[in-house]
Amino acid sequence: MKELIIVKPEKCVGCNACVRVCPASEANITKRLDNGNFVTTVNPDKCIACGECVRTCTHGARDYVDDTEEAMAALHTGKINVIVAPAIKSVFPDNWKSVLDWFKKQGCRVFDVSFGADICTWAHLRILQQKVLENVITQPCAAIVKYIETYQPTLLQDLSPIHSPMLCEVVYIKKYLRFTQPIIALSPCVAKKNEFMETGLVEYNVTFKKLMEYFERNGIKLTRDYNESFKYDFDGEQGIVGGIYPRAGGLRDNLWLHDPELDITNSEGVHKVYPELDLMASLTQNVKPTVFDVLSCEFGCNVGPGTGSTKTFFEVMKTMRNVEMEAKSRRKTSGGFFRGAEDKQFSRFDNELNIADFQRTYAVAMQVKMPTMEELDTVFNSMCKFTEAERNYNCHACGYRSCKDMAMAIYRGLNVPENCIVHAKAMLAAHNSELTNITMQCRKLSESMSVNMDSILKDMNIIRNVNGSTDEKVDNVAKLLSNAIAYCENVEEISFDNMPTFIKILSTTKEAFEKLHDSIRVSTESTLSVDNYIKEIDELIKSINSILWFE
């Protein structure tokens, strides 16, 4: 799969916020770098591109990519068809028509996905009436589709076989209008790219956010739309009530408009819809609703991760309400305007469209191997979790819902034991104990060198008298020795902060001793003392280095 969610490692602080909000359990891979920092990257094969991590990351470490640059380059290569999601009206309420006018000026045909949504509603009604499926999970949301394919394949039997509104529009353009040129989709959704690649029906996914960034970079100015009417001169038909699909429960409301008795339940938002899909996978068919209308984004596509919108929920819903009222004023029925009346548009669809043209199939992702209890036990031990209480601490600091989920991630190579707070505390306690031992060794060395200082200096004077060439070395050792003793006496406790300084002093003193070693051996009786000091200093340096990076 194409990498849609990207990571900027230099900005990642390892806070686990992205893991915490991600509904896809195998999408994130946390690694520990050589410097001890943690960085979380993305596995594109397991990521559903819902974009929740991009919204959540406050450090700028997450972003997404779409096809804006490639699409803009393609505008100069020939005729292009542009389809636009109805969410554009709420994302750019003041200039959405100017955006579409700009594409028309580039020689593009522009089509309304609201019309594809009307086809989508019609097709769903017909398969429900024909009892093609007993239960239906709606699929306009590409993130939901990828989640079911990857994590809940048993639900594929319930996933609607009808294309999303965007692809219903594309099929209509290509098969019925016979415009076969490449297609640019203007959308609020990062995940749509997965749908386009899987079906091969759309070449370019251009999100509203990246499109506006492109306009700004290239100095493209948009004029304000003073005409508040939702009518626009599309190259194909303008949709009717399909224009409310971007709001939460939009498909449900379309179905109820035609069949008020349908059993429909809706759910939206990453923290709600995915756990409910997991629950649904465990239910028997008779418990499930006839239609489960689902969206990944809490307030629908109007606030999708690719919108860049700063509009409030109330502003968005007000726009959608206005779209609905305007659309209903254009809707024609043969039985008045009450709910459930025969829709003339749908009667025409019955006569002109083949429902089979608007259906698709799905791909099942390879399922991961589940660890045995023995394998999971080994992982828990590596996390320093040895008791049942420790294994059910469930603090969520790692980003997972439970310690077991974290252990599963470690088993699959998606995380590391060091990212567990219990493991970190256990290691910190062990290292603090080691630091206390090093501090005691330091003080003993200082005391020993202080006791023997006069003897060592006396021996060094003998060296100076016997071998004048060692004068500089002798003075250097005496000075470094005094510094080392002073440092050891003054430091109250060895810590991570003063370790580098202490290592430097010890290493320099050791090197000076080693340079004098041969002269001392033949000239004094201090050879044994100096040898012992070299060994003791070497051991101290090794002890400090062994824990400096929590190794």
N, C-alpha and C positions, 0 to 999 in steps of 0.2 A: 504494500500500500504506500501511497505517497505520504510523506511526512507533512502533516498539516499544522500541528502544534509544534512550535520550535522553542528551544531553550537557549538562553544566553548564559553559559556556565559562569562567566565572570561576575554576573549579578546575582547568582543563586547563593543564598545564605544558609540553606539547609534547614529552613524553619518547618518544613513538612506541611505547610498550608495547602499546597497543590495536591498532595496525597490525601489530605483530610477531606477535601471537597470532591475528589474524583469518584464517580460512580463505577468506574471500570477498574476492577481489582488488579489487573495485570498491566496497566498502561504505563505506570511509573517505575523507573529503575533508579534506586538510590545507591550511590557509590561513595566510598571514602577515598579522598585524594591523599597523595603522599604527605601533604602538609597537615593532615588531620581534619580538613574541612569535608563536609558532606555536600554532594551535588546530586540533584534529582533530574534525570533525563526522561525522554518519552520513547516508548516502543510503539511505532506507528501501526504495527500489525494488531495491537491490542487496544489502541486508543480509539475512542468513538468520536473524537473531535467535537464534544459538546461545548468546549470553550470555557467551562466553568473555572478551570485553573487560571486562564488568562485574566478573567474578571477578578479572581481572588488575589493573585500575586501582587503585592504592594512594592516589590523591589524591581519590577521591570524585567524579571528573568524569563517570563513567558510571553509569547506572542504567537500569531498564526500567519499562515501564508495563503494567498489565493492566486487567481490567474489574472489579476488586473493588468500587470505589465504586458503579458503575452497577448491579452485581449486587445489592449490599446494598439499594439503593434499590428495585430491582425486586421484592424480597421482599414489599413492602407493596402491590403492585399486583394480586396474584392468585396462583393456584397456580403453583409453579415445580417443575420436575424437576431434581434434582441428580445428576450422575454423578461418581464419585470414582475417581481412579486408584489402583491397588493400592500405589503407592509411599508412600501415606499411612501404611502400617503401619511402614515403616522410618524415615520422617521424624518421625512422632509416635508412637513405640512405646508410650508411657505413657498417651496420651489421644486416640488417633485415634477411638475410639468416642464419646467426649464431643463431638468436633467434629461428627460425623454426627448425634448426638442433638440438638445445638443447631439444626441445620438442620431436623430433624424438628419441633422445637418451634415453628419459624417457619411450619409448615404445608407444608413441602416433602416431595416423594417423593424417596427416596435410592436410587440404583442403583449396582451394583458393576461397574466397568469390567473386572474380572477375567473376568466372564462374556462381555463383548464380546471379550476376548482369546481365550477358548475358541472363540468363533465364528471369530475371525481365524485361529487355527491350523487349524481344520476347513476353512475356505475355501481356505487355502494348500495343504493336502494334496490337496484335490480338483482344483485347477487344475494341480498338479504331476502328479497321476495321469492327468489328461485331456490332458496335454501341451499345455496352452494356451500356456505359455511354455517355452522351452528353458532359459533362465536367469532367475533372479528376484533382484532386489535388494529387500530388505524395506523397508517404508516407515512403520512406526509412529512414526519420528522425523521431525517436521515440518521441522526444520532441514535434514536430509538431502534431503528432497523439494524444498525451496526451492533448495538448492544445485544439484541436478540440473537443475531447471527453468531456472535462471539461468545456470549456468556449464558444465554438461555435458549439454545436451539430447539428445545422441546416446544417452545411457543411458536415456532415457525408454522406449525399446523393451523394456528389461529391468526397469523399475521395476514392482513388484507392482501389479496392478490392484485388489487387495483393500484395503478401507478399513483404517485403523488400528483398534486395539482400542476406542478411545474412540468412533469413529464407527460401528463395528460395533454397539456398545452403543446408540448413539443411533438407528440405523436400526431395531434390534430394538424399542426403546421406542416409536418413532413408528409403525412399520408393523405390528408384530405385537401390541404391547400397546395400541396406539392412544391413547397419551398424547401429545398434540400441543402441550402447553404449552411455553413458553420453557425453555431448558436452561442451567444453570450447570455448567461443568466445573471440578472441583477438581483441579488438575494441578501437576506439578513443573516445567512447561515454559513458557518465554516464547514460543517459536516456534509453539505450538499455535494461537495466535490467527490466524496466517497460514493454517493448515489450515482453521480454522472459517470464515474470511472467504471462502476460495476455494471451499468446498463449500456454504456457507450453511446448515449443519446445526446449529450451536451458536451461541447468542447471547453467552454470557459465558465468558471464560477467567479463572478466579480461581486464582492461584498460591498455594501453601501459605505462602510467605514473606509475601506481601502480606495474606493472610487473617489470619495471626497478628498482623501489625502493626495491622490493623483491630481485632482483638479487644483488643489492648493499649490502643489509643487510646480505645476505648469502654468500657473497664473490664469486658470480658466474661471471666469466670473459667471455666476448664475444670477439671473434676474428674479425678483420676487413675483410670485403668482398672486395677483390681486383678485383674480376670479376664483372664488371659493368653491365653485362647482366641481364635482368629481368626474364630470364628463371629459373625455380626452379622445382625440382623433387617432385611435390605434389603427394599425394596418390590418388587424383582424378584428373579430368581434370583442366588444367590451363585456366583461363578466357582470353578473348581477349579484346575487347574495353571496356568491363565492368570495366576494371581496372582504368578508369578515373572517375568513379562515385564519388570519394571523393572530387573532385574539384567542385566549384560553377558552376551550369549548366551542371554537368556531365551526368545526365540522359537525359536532353534536347539534348545534343550533340549526345548521342547514338541514340535517336529517329530520329533526323534530318539526321543521317548517313543513315538511312533506308527509311525515308519519309521526304524529304526536304521541303515539302509543309505544314507540320503540323503547326497549330497555337499554338505556345508555348511561354509562358511568364515565366520568372524565378525571384525568389526573395530570398535573404539570409540576415541573421543578425537579432538579436533580436529587434533592434530598427526600423527595416523596415518590416520584414516579418509578424510579428504578427498584427501590425496595418493594413497591407494590407489584411490579412485574415479576420480581423474584417470588413473591407470595403467590401470584397467579399461576406460576409454573407448578406449584404444588397442589392446586385445586382441581377438583373434578369438573367436568364440562357443565354439569347442571348448576353449579354454584356461580359460574362466571356470567357476567352481563352479556347481553347480545352484542353490544358494541362497547369496547373500551377505548375511548378517545384520549390519546396520550400525546404530550409534548414534553421535550426536555427542558425548555425554558419556562420558568415559573409563570410569567405573564404573557406567554405566547411568543410568536416570531417577531412581534413588534419591538421587543427588547432583546433580540438575539445577540450573540457575541459579535456578530459581524455588522451590527447597525451603527455602533459608535454613538448611539442616541443618548441624549441627556434629558429626554422628555420623562416626566413623571408618569406613574401608572395612571393617574386620573386624566392627564392630557391624552395619553394613548387611548384609553377607553372612550373618552369623549369623541375622538376622531373616528374610532371604530363604530360608535353608535351613529354618528352622522353618515358614515359610509353605508351602514345597514338601512337607515331610513331612506336614503336616496336610492339605494338599490331596490328596495321594496316598492318604491314609487314607480319603478320601471318594469317591475315584474308583472307578467300577464298570466292570468289563469282562466280556465273555462268555467269555473264554479264560484266566482266571487273572490274575495280576498281573505277568506278565513283559512286557518291552518289546515293543511291536508288537502286543499283544493288541487285539481289537476293542473299541473304546470305546463304551459304551452311550449316553453323552451325544452322541457324534458320529453314532451310528445314528439317534438322535432328530432331530438337525439335518438329516440326509439326508431324513427324512420330512416335516419341518415347515418347513424354510427353503429359500428360493430363492437360490442363490448369486449370481445377477445383482443382487439387492437390495443386496449388500454390496460392490459394485464402484464405482470412480470413474475419472475421467479427469484429465488434468493440463494445465496451461497452460505454453506455451513463452515464456520472456521474450525480448524483443528483444535480439539479439546486437550487441555493440559492434564498431565498425570497427577493424581491425588497421592500425597505421601501416606505411607503406612504409619501406624501409631509409633512403631519403633523409630522410624525416620524423623517423625515430629518430635519425639522425645529427645533425640540427639540435638535437634535444632534448639529446643527449649534449654537444654543444658549449656549450649554455646551462648545463650542469652543470659546465663547465670540465673535461670529460673528453674529451681529444683523442686519446689512444693506446689501443690494445687493452688494455694492462695497466690503465690507469685505468678503462676501461669494464667491467672484470671484477674490480674491487677487492672487491666483495661483502662489505662490512664489516657489513651488516645494521643499522647505526645508524639508518637511515631507517625501519626496520621491515619492509622488503621482503626477499625471499629473495635477490635479486640486483640488480645495478645496472640490468640490463635491465628487470626488473619495475618498478623505480623510474622509469625513463625512460618506460615504458608508462603509468604512473600520471600522470606530468607531461603526457604527450601527451593524455590523456583529461581533463585538468583536475582530477585528484584530488589533486595535490600540486604543490609548487613547487621549482624548482632550489635555492633557498636552504636547503631542508631536507636537502640532500645534504652530508655532512661534507667531501667533497673540494672541493665548491664553496665551502663556508664557509671552509676552510683557504686556498683560493686567494684569496678575497676578503679574508681577514684579512691575508694576506701583502701584498696590494696596499695595503690601508689602513694597515698598519704602515709601509710605504714612504712613503706620503703623510704620515703623522704625523711621520716623520723630516724630510721636506722642510719641514713647517710649523714644526717646532722650529728648524730652521736659519734660516727666514725671521724667526722671532720674535727670535732672537739678533741677526741683522743689524739689525732695526728698533731693538732696544734699544741696540746700539752706535751707530747713526746718531743716535738721539735724545740719547744721552749726550754725544756729540761736540758737538752743536748746542744742548745744554741752556742753556749760558751765554748764547749769542746769542739764543735764544728768550726767555729770562727778561729779558734786557736790552731786547728789543723790547717785551715786555709792560709793562715799567716806563714806556716811552715812551707806550704806550696809556693807562696809568694817569694819566700827567701831562697827556696831551692831552684825554682824554675820561673824566672822572671817573665817568660812568655805567657804565663797563665794569669798574670796580674788582672787583666780586664775581665777574664772569666770568673776569677775568684770574687772580685768586687760585685759582679753581676749576680752571682749566686747569693752572696750575702744580702744584697738589696732585695732580690726576689723572695728569698727565704723570710726576711723580715716582713715583707708585704703579705705573704701567705699566712704567716702566724697572726699578723694583725687582723687580716680579713676573717680568719677562722675564729678569733677571739671576739670580734665585734658582731658578727652575724648571729642573730638569735636562732634562726631556723632556715634551713635550706628550702627554697620554694621554686616554683616554675619561673618566677620573675627574676630571681638572682642566680639561677643555674648557669646561664651563659657566661656571666662575669666570673663566677667561681670556676667554671671549666677552663676559662682562659688563663686565670691565675695559676691553677694547678698544672696545666699543660706547659706553660712557660717555665715554671719552677722545675718540673720534671726534665724538660729538655736541657736546662742549664746544668742540673745535676749530672745528666748523662754525658755532657761535654767534658765535665771534670773527672769523670769516673776513672779513667786510666791514671791520671796524675795523682788522685787521692789514693788509689790502690797501691802505688809504689812509694808514696811519700808520707802516708799517715796511717793511723790505726782506726780511722773512721769509715773504712770501706764497708763494713757490715752495716753500720747505721745508715749510710747513704743508700746502699742496696735496698735496705728495708723501706726507706722513705720512697724510693722510686717505685717499688712494688705497691706500697700502700696508696700512693697518689694514683697509680695506674688503675687499681681496683676501684677507687672512688670515681674516677672518670668513667669507667665502664658502667658502674652502677647508675650514675646520673644519666648517661646516654641511653641506657636501657629503658628508661621511663620517660625521657624527655618528650616523646611523641606518643605516649600511651602504648608503646609497643609491648 
